[in-house]
Each structure stands twice: as C-alpha cells, then as structure tokens.
Amino acid sequence: MAADFSAGTSVQVKAGVNAPDLPEHSIAGWTGTITQVSGKKGARKIFIEWDDQTLDAMSDAFKQACEEKQLYHLMVCLTEDDIEVA
C-alpha cells in the first residue's frame, strides 16, 4: 500500500536520490516535513522543508551550488517515488 503523503508528514529521502536541480549532490537520507502537495496522484509534486538536523548537516558545497543556481536550499520539490515516511 502506498504511503499517503500530505502536508505535515515527516519524510526521508530514499537511497540513491540526488537533488533534482543539482544531480551531482546526493540528498539520500535527508529528512524534512511536507509543506505542500500538488498535482494528480501518481504525478504529484511533494514540497519538503528540510528539518534542523538536515540543515545542520548540509554541506557548504551544496549551499554554494544552490546559491550559484539561485535555488532555495531550505526546501526541495520531489516526487512520491523519491521519499518515504520517516
């Protein structure tokens, strides 16, 4: 049975997942809370705000890469296939 991802759910990024806009950076194991879900089931976009543990462990290289591409490093948009309930 598939997980029911909804706003407020704590999630963890699955093994083997890289940042969508920074594919050279692994985000596997990172954790956060779903803030928004959009789209139809099967093709939904899951917006995740990283938790303090992830932010504290986030590398300066990742933050710098985000800044260079004008990306917001405090959150990410992933698919249902990329995450699991924490």
N, C-alpha and C positions, 0 to 999 in steps of 0.2 A: 504494500500500500504506500502510495506517495505521500510525502510529508505535506502538510497544509501550511505553506509559508504565508504569514500575514504580518502586518505592522506590529512591532513589539516583540517578535520572536527572536531569540538569541540563536545565531548560526555560526558555523565554522566552515571555512573554505576547504573543499576536498583536496586530497593529494593530487599533485600534477597540474594544478591550476595556476596560470600566470595572470598578471594584471592585463586586462583587455587592451589598454592603450600603451602598455609597456611590456610586451611579451618576453623581454629579457629578464624580467623580475618575477620570481615566484611569490605568490601570496598564499600558498598552501598552508593550512593550519591557522591562518589569521581568523580572528573572531570579532563579531560585532552584533549589532541589533538592526533588524529590518525596519526601515523608516517608511517605505512605500513599496507597493507592488502595482505594476501597470501592465496592460496587455491581456490577451486571452490565455487561458490555461494551455500549457504546452509551449507557449512562446512568450511567457511573461518575463518582464524585466524586474529584477529584485534590487532595490536600492538599500545599501547597507552602510550604516555609520560605524566606523571602527571603534572598538572599546579601548579603554585606557591601557590595558595590557598590550594590545596590538600597537597602539600609538607609541608606547614606551619602547617597544622592541623594534619599531620601524627604522630601517637604516637611513642614514643621511643621504646615501646614494639614491635611494628610492625617492626621498623627498626632493632632492635636487632634480632628478629626472622629471618628476611631476611639475616642478616649477618651470623647467625649461619648455615643457609642452603646454604650459598654462592649464594644468589639471589640478583638481582639488584633492589633496592627499588624505583628507579626513574621512572620505567615503568612497564607495565604488558601486557600480551597477553590474550585476552578474545575472546569469540565468539559473533556473532551478537545478539544472544538471551540475552546476559548479559548487553547490552548497549542501550542507546537512544541518539538522538541528543540533545545537551544541549541548 
